Amino acid sequence: MGLVVNHPNAKTVWTTLAYSRGVTSTTITIETDLALNPGDPAFNGAAVQALLDAAALQAGQRGFSADTFQLVEANQPT
């Protein structure tokens, strides 16, 4: 079962597993409609942090373990 992040700015969530030199790490990636570039006028640092906090809290509550969380911007139509 995959992780679902209940947050209005979380669109899709997936998990990746990396293996290097005998070390395994897990990343939970969250696709979002938030602007992630601080130079973007639409960037809202508080909203980005709130999404990360919600993802970490919900992952812990559901027993998911991750070394890192990553946010990526959803593809926006041009």
N, C-alpha and C positions, 0 to 999 in steps of 0.2 A: 504494500500500500504506500502511495506517495504522500508527501507532506502537502497539505493545503494551508495557505496562509490567509486567514480571514482578515483582510485589510483592503480598503477601497482602492488602493494604488497597486496592489499585488495582482498581476495578471496571470502569470504562469510560473510554476515552481518546478525545478528539477535538481537532481543530485548528481554530482560527478565524483568519481573516485580516481585519485592519482597515486601512482606507485613509482617510487624512485629510490634506488639503492637500499632496498629493504624497508623503506618507510612508506606507509600508506596514509593518505590524507583525504578527507571528505570535505567537499564544498557544496553548500546549498545555494543555488543561484535563483534569484527572483527577478523576473521580468516585470518592469514597472512603467507606468505612464508618466512618472515624475521626470523632470529634467535633472540630470546628474552632474552636469558640468557647472562648477561654481561661477564660471564666466557667463553663463546663460541668464538672461534677465528673468526667466521663469524659475530659476533654481530656488528651492525652498529647503534650506538645511534642516530646519525643524521637522518638516514632513519626511525627509529622507531618513533622519534619525528615528522618527516614530515608526517607520516601516521596518527598519532594522531591528528595533526593540521588540516590535510585535512578532516578527519572524523568530527571533531568538527565544522569546517567551513561549510561543506556541510550539516550537520544535522541542523544547525541553519538556513541556507538558505532555507531549505525545511520545516521548522516549526517543526522539531522533537525536543523533550526535553528529556534530559538524566541527571541523577545525576552523573553517571560515564561512562567512556569508558573503555573497557577491550580488550586487545589483547591476542589472543591465537595462538600458532603455528599450522599450518596445519599439518596433519599427513603426515609424509614423508615416502616413501617406504624404507624398509630396505633391 
